[in-house]
Amino acid sequence: MAMTAFAPAITRSKEIFAEKSSQVVLKLVPDLSSGKQADRKFFAKFVTVIGVIGLMLLLLINTLLAQDAFELTSLKLEAKLISDEREAIARQIDKISSPDALAKSAIDLGMKPSENPTFLSLDKPVADVPVKNG
Protein backbone atom coordinates (compact mmCIF):
# COMPACT_ATOMS: atom_id res chain seq x y z
CA MET A 1 0.00 0.00 0.00
CA ALA A 2 1.41 3.32 -0.96
CA MET A 3 1.60 6.31 1.35
CA THR A 4 -0.15 8.39 -1.27
CA ALA A 5 -3.34 6.51 -0.51
CA PHE A 6 -3.31 8.06 2.98
CA ALA A 7 -2.64 11.60 1.73
CA PRO A 8 -6.26 12.86 1.86
CA ALA A 9 -6.72 11.48 5.40
CA ILE A 10 -3.47 13.08 6.57
CA THR A 11 -4.42 16.44 5.04
CA ARG A 12 -7.89 16.33 6.63
CA SER A 13 -6.44 15.41 10.06
CA LYS A 14 -4.04 18.37 9.83
CA GLU A 15 -6.95 20.69 9.10
CA ILE A 16 -8.94 19.33 12.06
CA PHE A 17 -5.93 19.71 14.35
CA ALA A 18 -5.36 23.32 13.26
CA GLU A 19 -9.03 24.15 13.77
CA LYS A 20 -9.15 22.59 17.26
CA SER A 21 -5.91 24.23 18.39
CA SER A 22 -7.10 27.66 17.24
CA GLN A 23 -10.33 27.15 19.20
CA VAL A 24 -8.31 26.30 22.33
CA VAL A 25 -6.15 29.39 21.90
CA LEU A 26 -9.20 31.58 21.39
CA LYS A 27 -10.76 30.26 24.61
CA LEU A 28 -7.84 31.78 26.54
CA VAL A 29 -8.60 35.26 25.19
CA PRO A 30 -11.86 36.93 26.29
CA ASP A 31 -14.40 37.42 23.52
CA LEU A 32 -14.39 41.14 22.71
CA SER A 33 -16.53 40.88 19.59
CA SER A 34 -19.62 41.96 21.53
CA GLY A 35 -18.00 45.37 22.13
CA LYS A 36 -17.20 45.02 25.82
CA GLN A 37 -13.72 45.78 27.10
CA ALA A 38 -11.61 43.97 29.63
CA ASP A 39 -12.22 45.59 32.99
CA ARG A 40 -9.46 47.32 34.96
CA LYS A 41 -9.69 44.92 37.90
CA PHE A 42 -8.64 42.04 35.69
CA PHE A 43 -5.67 44.03 34.35
CA ALA A 44 -4.63 45.11 37.86
CA LYS A 45 -4.83 41.52 39.13
CA PHE A 46 -2.89 40.28 36.13
CA VAL A 47 -0.08 42.82 36.60
CA THR A 48 0.01 42.15 40.35
CA VAL A 49 0.26 38.38 39.85
CA ILE A 50 3.02 38.79 37.29
CA GLY A 51 4.88 41.17 39.62
CA VAL A 52 4.57 38.81 42.60
CA ILE A 53 5.76 35.86 40.55
CA GLY A 54 8.73 37.91 39.30
CA LEU A 55 9.66 39.00 42.82
CA MET A 56 9.42 35.40 44.08
CA LEU A 57 11.68 34.20 41.28
CA LEU A 58 14.12 36.99 42.05
CA LEU A 59 14.10 36.05 45.72
CA LEU A 60 14.67 32.38 44.85
CA ILE A 61 17.61 33.21 42.57
CA ASN A 62 19.11 35.53 45.18
CA THR A 63 18.78 32.85 47.87
CA LEU A 64 20.45 30.24 45.67
CA LEU A 65 23.31 32.61 44.88
CA ALA A 66 23.75 33.43 48.57
CA GLN A 67 23.92 29.71 49.42
CA ASP A 68 26.55 29.21 46.74
CA ALA A 69 28.54 32.17 48.10
CA PHE A 70 28.53 30.69 51.61
CA GLU A 71 29.59 27.32 50.26
CA LEU A 72 32.36 28.92 48.19
CA THR A 73 33.66 30.80 51.25
CA SER A 74 33.64 27.58 53.26
CA LEU A 75 35.51 25.69 50.54
CA LYS A 76 38.12 28.46 50.23
CA LEU A 77 38.70 28.35 53.99
CA GLU A 78 39.01 24.57 53.92
CA ALA A 79 41.49 24.76 51.01
CA LYS A 80 43.59 27.29 52.94
CA LEU A 81 43.64 25.05 56.03
CA ILE A 82 44.68 22.04 53.95
CA SER A 83 47.42 24.09 52.30
CA ASP A 84 48.69 25.22 55.73
CA GLU A 85 48.71 21.60 56.97
CA ARG A 86 50.60 20.50 53.85
CA GLU A 87 53.23 23.20 54.42
CA ALA A 88 53.57 22.21 58.12
CA ILE A 89 54.08 18.57 57.16
CA ALA A 90 56.66 19.55 54.53
CA ARG A 91 58.53 21.58 57.16
CA GLN A 92 58.49 18.61 59.57
CA ILE A 93 59.83 16.31 56.84
CA ASP A 94 62.59 18.81 56.01
CA LYS A 95 63.48 19.09 59.71
CA ILE A 96 63.59 15.32 60.24
CA SER A 97 65.55 14.63 57.05
CA SER A 98 68.19 17.33 57.60
CA PRO A 99 71.79 16.05 57.85
CA ASP A 100 72.14 17.12 61.50
CA ALA A 101 68.94 15.29 62.52
CA LEU A 102 69.95 12.17 60.57
CA ALA A 103 73.41 12.18 62.19
CA LYS A 104 71.88 12.57 65.66
CA SER A 105 69.39 9.74 65.11
CA ALA A 106 72.19 7.50 63.75
CA ILE A 107 74.30 8.17 66.86
CA ASP A 108 71.26 7.46 69.06
CA LEU A 109 70.90 4.08 67.31
CA GLY A 110 74.53 3.26 68.14
CA MET A 111 76.10 3.91 64.76
CA LYS A 112 79.58 5.42 64.56
CA PRO A 113 80.96 7.77 61.92
CA SER A 114 83.27 6.12 59.37
CA GLU A 115 87.01 6.76 59.80
CA ASN A 116 87.86 6.12 56.15
CA PRO A 117 84.81 6.42 53.88
CA THR A 118 84.72 4.41 50.65
CA PHE A 119 82.92 5.89 47.70
CA LEU A 120 81.44 3.98 44.80
CA SER A 121 82.49 5.32 41.44
CA LEU A 122 80.16 4.42 38.60
CA ASP A 123 82.53 5.84 35.98
CA LYS A 124 84.89 2.85 36.05
CA PRO A 125 83.93 -0.63 34.82
CA VAL A 126 83.30 -3.24 37.54
CA ALA A 127 86.31 -5.41 36.50
CA ASP A 128 88.77 -2.57 37.22
CA VAL A 129 87.65 -2.00 40.80
CA PRO A 130 90.07 -3.68 43.25
CA VAL A 131 88.48 -5.95 45.82
CA LYS A 132 89.79 -5.85 49.41
CA ASN A 133 89.77 -9.03 51.46
CA GLY A 134 89.79 -8.85 55.15
C-alpha positions as CSV (number, residue, x, y, z in Angstrom):
1,M,0.0,0.0,0.0
2,A,1.4,3.3,-1.0
3,M,1.6,6.3,1.4
4,T,-0.1,8.4,-1.3
5,A,-3.3,6.5,-0.5
6,F,-3.3,8.1,3.0
7,A,-2.6,11.6,1.7
8,P,-6.3,12.9,1.9
9,A,-6.7,11.5,5.4
10,I,-3.5,13.1,6.6
11,T,-4.4,16.4,5.0
12,R,-7.9,16.3,6.6
13,S,-6.4,15.4,10.1
14,K,-4.0,18.4,9.8
15,E,-7.0,20.7,9.1
16,I,-8.9,19.3,12.1
17,F,-5.9,19.7,14.3
18,A,-5.4,23.3,13.3
19,E,-9.0,24.2,13.8
20,K,-9.2,22.6,17.3
21,S,-5.9,24.2,18.4
22,S,-7.1,27.7,17.2
23,Q,-10.3,27.2,19.2
24,V,-8.3,26.3,22.3
25,V,-6.2,29.4,21.9
26,L,-9.2,31.6,21.4
27,K,-10.8,30.3,24.6
28,L,-7.8,31.8,26.5
29,V,-8.6,35.3,25.2
30,P,-11.9,36.9,26.3
31,D,-14.4,37.4,23.5
32,L,-14.4,41.1,22.7
33,S,-16.5,40.9,19.6
34,S,-19.6,42.0,21.5
35,G,-18.0,45.4,22.1
36,K,-17.2,45.0,25.8
37,Q,-13.7,45.8,27.1
38,A,-11.6,44.0,29.6
39,D,-12.2,45.6,33.0
40,R,-9.5,47.3,35.0
41,K,-9.7,44.9,37.9
42,F,-8.6,42.0,35.7
43,F,-5.7,44.0,34.4
44,A,-4.6,45.1,37.9
45,K,-4.8,41.5,39.1
46,F,-2.9,40.3,36.1
47,V,-0.1,42.8,36.6
48,T,0.0,42.1,40.4
49,V,0.3,38.4,39.9
50,I,3.0,38.8,37.3
51,G,4.9,41.2,39.6
52,V,4.6,38.8,42.6
53,I,5.8,35.9,40.5
54,G,8.7,37.9,39.3
55,L,9.7,39.0,42.8
56,M,9.4,35.4,44.1
57,L,11.7,34.2,41.3
58,L,14.1,37.0,42.0
59,L,14.1,36.0,45.7
60,L,14.7,32.4,44.9
61,I,17.6,33.2,42.6
62,N,19.1,35.5,45.2
63,T,18.8,32.8,47.9
64,L,20.5,30.2,45.7
65,L,23.3,32.6,44.9
66,A,23.8,33.4,48.6
67,Q,23.9,29.7,49.4
68,D,26.6,29.2,46.7
69,A,28.5,32.2,48.1
70,F,28.5,30.7,51.6
71,E,29.6,27.3,50.3
72,L,32.4,28.9,48.2
73,T,33.7,30.8,51.2
74,S,33.6,27.6,53.3
75,L,35.5,25.7,50.5
76,K,38.1,28.5,50.2
77,L,38.7,28.4,54.0
78,E,39.0,24.6,53.9
79,A,41.5,24.8,51.0
80,K,43.6,27.3,52.9
81,L,43.6,25.0,56.0
82,I,44.7,22.0,54.0
83,S,47.4,24.1,52.3
84,D,48.7,25.2,55.7
85,E,48.7,21.6,57.0
86,R,50.6,20.5,53.8
87,E,53.2,23.2,54.4
88,A,53.6,22.2,58.1
89,I,54.1,18.6,57.2
90,A,56.7,19.5,54.5
91,R,58.5,21.6,57.2
92,Q,58.5,18.6,59.6
93,I,59.8,16.3,56.8
94,D,62.6,18.8,56.0
95,K,63.5,19.1,59.7
96,I,63.6,15.3,60.2
97,S,65.6,14.6,57.1
98,S,68.2,17.3,57.6
99,P,71.8,16.1,57.8
100,D,72.1,17.1,61.5
101,A,68.9,15.3,62.5
102,L,69.9,12.2,60.6
103,A,73.4,12.2,62.2
104,K,71.9,12.6,65.7
105,S,69.4,9.7,65.1
106,A,72.2,7.5,63.8
107,I,74.3,8.2,66.9
108,D,71.3,7.5,69.1
109,L,70.9,4.1,67.3
110,G,74.5,3.3,68.1
111,M,76.1,3.9,64.8
112,K,79.6,5.4,64.6
113,P,81.0,7.8,61.9
114,S,83.3,6.1,59.4
115,E,87.0,6.8,59.8
116,N,87.9,6.1,56.1
117,P,84.8,6.4,53.9
118,T,84.7,4.4,50.7
119,F,82.9,5.9,47.7
120,L,81.4,4.0,44.8
121,S,82.5,5.3,41.4
122,L,80.2,4.4,38.6
123,D,82.5,5.8,36.0
124,K,84.9,2.8,36.1
125,P,83.9,-0.6,34.8
126,V,83.3,-3.2,37.5
127,A,86.3,-5.4,36.5
128,D,88.8,-2.6,37.2
129,V,87.7,-2.0,40.8
130,P,90.1,-3.7,43.2
131,V,88.5,-6.0,45.8
132,K,89.8,-5.8,49.4
133,N,89.8,-9.0,51.5
134,G,89.8,-8.8,55.1
